[in-house]
Structure formats: C-alpha cells, structure tokens
Amino acid sequence: MSELVDTLFDEFAAAFARGERPEVGAYVGRAGTDAGDLAALIDVFLVVAVPPPPSQTARQRVRALGPRPTLRDLRSKAGLTRDRLIDEIVATFAIAPAKRTRVKDYYRELEAGVLDPSAVSSSLWQLLGRVLGAEPSLLVDAARHQPAAERALLSAEVLTDSAPSSPANEPDDVDRLFTSGPG
C-alpha cells in the first residue's frame, strides 16, 4: 500500500471520527492510480466503523418532524370506528356482504403494518383519502411507518384473531382491492 493511500485513509477516518461526513469520491479522486486500493480500504472501514452520535442540529431536525401518524391515528382523528370504515369500503365497492369479514381482515392487516401498502389498489387509497380526510400519499406513508412496537402487537392480534385473508382460489374483488397493486 502506498504512503498516499495511508495518508488519505487516515484523513478520511479522522474526519469520520470527528462526526463529519467526508465525501468518499473526493478522497478516492485524490488517490490517482491508487484509487482502487483506497476505495477498498474505505469500503471495509465504513462497514465496520461505528458512526459518531448525531449532532445536536440533526437531533433537533428529527424532533421537529414529530411522530408520524399511523392509519389507526388517522382513522381515530376522523372519528371512525374500524367497522364503520369497513362498511364504507363494502358499500363503495359493491362487495357482497358475505365477504365483509375478509375486507375487515385485510384492512386490519393494512392498519397493523402487515400488508404491503404498495399492493393496495389506488381506488381504495382514494376512498380512504376521502373518508379519512387525508391525501392518499399520506395514508400510504402512514401504513408504511407503523411504530415497531405497535406493529408487533397489532401483527400478533391480526394473526391470532383472523382467518387467512386469501382463499386458495383465484383472487376475487376483495383480494384485488388489497393485494393487486395500484391498478
């Protein structure tokens, strides 16, 4: 290893340890023909290095964001029970009353963070947006950002309280609404 690589690596590691975010490309660019050696060292270093704690400014920015609402929070804010929301979904999409339990199971999975929100149809997100008084993109984000502890608790509830949502047969209107994507 060349002396230049050693010097540049030491500079990079020292800057990182001070809490800076040194630009890898700038250091590698300074290494000239030894760029590959330096890049390999930095790569290994970044895998094993413990990053310094975030700065006070970074902590303040995160605090300013505040907690992100969950779907359950947004439903509660709208003053709706889960059953009332399920009734709205069943009525709007003309789903057979016999399938109401499956709609409820799917929605509980969505609210619990178990169901992938990108698999939910855009028409359902539009309806939820109208009913909950929120932009569909905010609802998708809320479905993705379920707090870990609550997600674990709700996931256990979903798994113990509900039957499997999808039958072994071809997907029907309920399956398509919750699992076939934006279409």
N, C-alpha and C positions, 0 to 999 in steps of 0.2 A: 504494500500500500504506500502511495506517495505521501510525502510530507504535506503537500497541498490538500489532499483528501483528509488527512488527520486534522489539519488546522481548520478547514471548513466544517468538518463534522463537529469538532469541539465548539466552534462558534454557534452552530445550529443547536446543539444540545444545551449550551449555556443559555441561549435566548429562550428556548422552550422551557427550561427550568425557571426562568425569571417570570414566566407567565405570558410571554409574548407568543405570537403565532407566526413563527418565521416561515417565509414562503419557500417551499421546497424547490420550486423551479428556479428561483433566483440563485440559490446555493448550488444546485446542480449545474446551472449555466456557467457559474464561475469556475467549475472544476475542469472545464475544457475536455481534453481527451480522457480524463479520469472520471467523467460524469457517471458512467455506469457503476463504478466502484462506490462513489459517494451515494448515489441513489440507492444502492443495495444496503449500505450502512444505515441510511436514514429510514429506509423501509423497515428494517428489523427494529431499529430504535423506536419507531412510532408504534409498533405492535406491542412492545414490552414496556414502554415508558408509562409511568403514571402521570397523567396530566396534572398540572397545578390546580389548586382550587380556583373557581371562577372569581373574577374581580368583583368588587363592590358594585360597580356600574352594571355588570352583567346580571348580578343578583337583583338589582333594582328593576331592570328591564323585565325580567321574568315575573317578579312580583306584580308589576304594573299590568301584566296581561290578565292576571286574576285567574280563578278557576274556570275551566271551560264547561259549559252546560252539557249535560247528558240528554239523551232523548227523554228519559224519565223526568228530568228537571223541566224541560220544555213542555211536556205534557201536563205536568203539575201546574206550571205557570199559566197555561191556557185553561186551567180549571176542569180538565177532562179526566175521567177515570179511564183505565185501560179498556174496560168493557164498552164504554161509550164510543171510544175511538175505533174499536173493532166493529161495532155496529155501523159506524160511518163507512169503514172500508168495505164491509159486506154489501151495504146498500149502494154505494157509489159504483162498485164494480159488478153489481148484479150477481153476486156469488150465492150459490144455493145455501140456504140456512143450515143444511146438514154439514156444510164444510166450515162453519163458523169456528169450531174448536181448532181446526188446522190453521185458520187465519190467526187466531189468538196465539197458538203455539209459535208460529213463525214470528209474529210481532214481538212476543216475549223474548225470543232468541235475538231479534234485532235490538231491542231495548237493553238486553243483557250484554251486548257486545259479542255474542257468539256467532251471529250471522254476518257475513261479509256485506257491508253496505253497498259495495260496488255491484253486487249481484241483484240488488233490488231494482225493480223497474222504475224508469223515470216518471211514469204516470202515478205510481204510488208515492214517490217523493213529492210530486206536485200536489197531490191530495193532502199529504201530511203537512206540507207547507201552508196550504190554505187553512186547514183545521187548527194547526198549532200556531199560526201567525208568525211563521219564520221562513226565511229563504231556504229552498231545498238544499243548497250547498252548505248552509249552516247545520241543517239536520244530518246530512251525510257526515260532516265533521263531528257532530255530537255523537253519532253512532260509532265513529272510529275512536273517540277519545274517552272511553269509559274508564274511570279510575280503576287501577288493577285490583284493589281490594274489593270494590263493589262488583267488578266484572266476575271475580272468582265466586263471590257469594251468589250473584244472580245466575251465573252459569250452573252452579250446583242446584239451584232452585229449578231452573229450566230442565236440567237432566233428570231430576227426581220427580217433578210434577207433571211432565208431559210425555205423551207418546211420541214416537218418531213422526216428524212432520211430513216426510215424503213417503208415499207408498212405493212399492216395488214396480208399479206400472209406469206407463208413460206420464210425463209431467202434465198436470192439468192447469186450469186457470189460476189456482192458488199457488202452485209451485212456480209457474211462470212469473207471477207478480212479485214473489220474494226471492227467486233464485236464478232467473234467466237473464239478468243484466238490464241495462238501460232501455232496451228496445221497447 
